[in-house]
Amino acid sequence: MDDRLAILTASSFLQDNQFDAFLECVRLGLYLNYKNYELYFMLGQYYESQNLKQAALCYLFCLFSKYYKKTSPRITLALVCTVILNFNDSAF
């Protein structure tokens, strides 16, 4: 499985309201490619109904990942760690 297949599978699960399977697909997709902005966008959509701050963080990183591809690895790592820590705290 690659990150693009994770997006397609996660979309299907989200549409069918299978949220645990959706989160697992997004998690796998981010593991395979943490710079894929579409996965952060999908995660933001999921969090809109649960935690607006979490959703905003996901959307922010989505924009960052899409438009600022040539940034310092430290900045990218800090943002990824922030999203992952928040994702882990609220998902389970």
MOSULQUI-V881605 format. One record per residue. N is the residue number from 0. PSI is psi in whole degrees, -180 to 180 (none if undefined). Layout:
N;PSI, N;PSI
//
This chain:
0;140, 1;180, 2;-29, 3;-38, 4;-35, 5;-38, 6;-47, 7;-44, 8;-43, 9;-39, 10;-42, 11;-45, 12;-39, 13;-40, 14;-33, 15;8, 16;33, 17;79, 18;-35, 19;-44, 20;-38, 21;-50, 22;-37, 23;-40, 24;-42, 25;-43, 26;-45, 27;-43, 28;-41, 29;-32, 30;-40, 31;-34, 32;91, 33;-9, 34;4, 35;106, 36;-27, 37;-34, 38;-39, 39;-36, 40;-45, 41;-39, 42;-38, 43;-41, 44;-41, 45;-44, 46;-13, 47;-36, 48;-6, 49;-40, 50;101, 51;-33, 52;-41, 53;-42, 54;-44, 55;-40, 56;-42, 57;-43, 58;-38, 59;-46, 60;-30, 61;-49, 62;-43, 63;-46, 64;-34, 65;-43, 66;-17, 67;66, 68;-27, 69;70, 70;172, 71;136, 72;-30, 73;-43, 74;-46, 75;-46, 76;-42, 77;-44, 78;-42, 79;-44, 80;-40, 81;-47, 82;-44, 83;-44, 84;-44, 85;-38, 86;-46, 87;-37, 88;-37, 89;-18, 90;-29, 91;none
//
